[in-house]
Amino acid sequence: MKKEYEIVVELSNACAGSGRPQIYVEEAELENPDDYVRMKHARDWDQVQKEILSSGEIRYTLEKESVSYKYTFTE
């Protein structure tokens, strides 16, 4: 069964010299948030860390050299 999620994407790039992450907000209807992140980072899926926050949100983090990605899913 699909659920509607608000997805906050934070992209930090240390090489670009910016101290602030780029932040994007999307909405998507998904059966499983894992599939969304796996689609974006198929080659690095085994390095993605998943955590369930006390608020019920699901956060995925991928740290790659000087770039980090965070995806936070809220129903």
URPE-V253342 format. One record per run of one state. SS is the DSSP state (alpha for helix, beta for strand, coil for the rest). FROM is the first residue (numbers start at 0). TO is the last residue. If there is no record, write none. Layout:
ss->{SS | SS}
from->{FROM | FROM}
to->{TO | TO}
This chain:
ss->{coil | beta | alpha | coil | beta | coil | alpha | coil | alpha | coil | beta | coil | beta | coil | beta | coil}
from->{0 | 2 | 13 | 16 | 21 | 30 | 32 | 40 | 41 | 47 | 48 | 52 | 57 | 64 | 66 | 74}
to->{1 | 12 | 15 | 20 | 29 | 31 | 39 | 40 | 46 | 47 | 51 | 56 | 63 | 65 | 73 | 74}
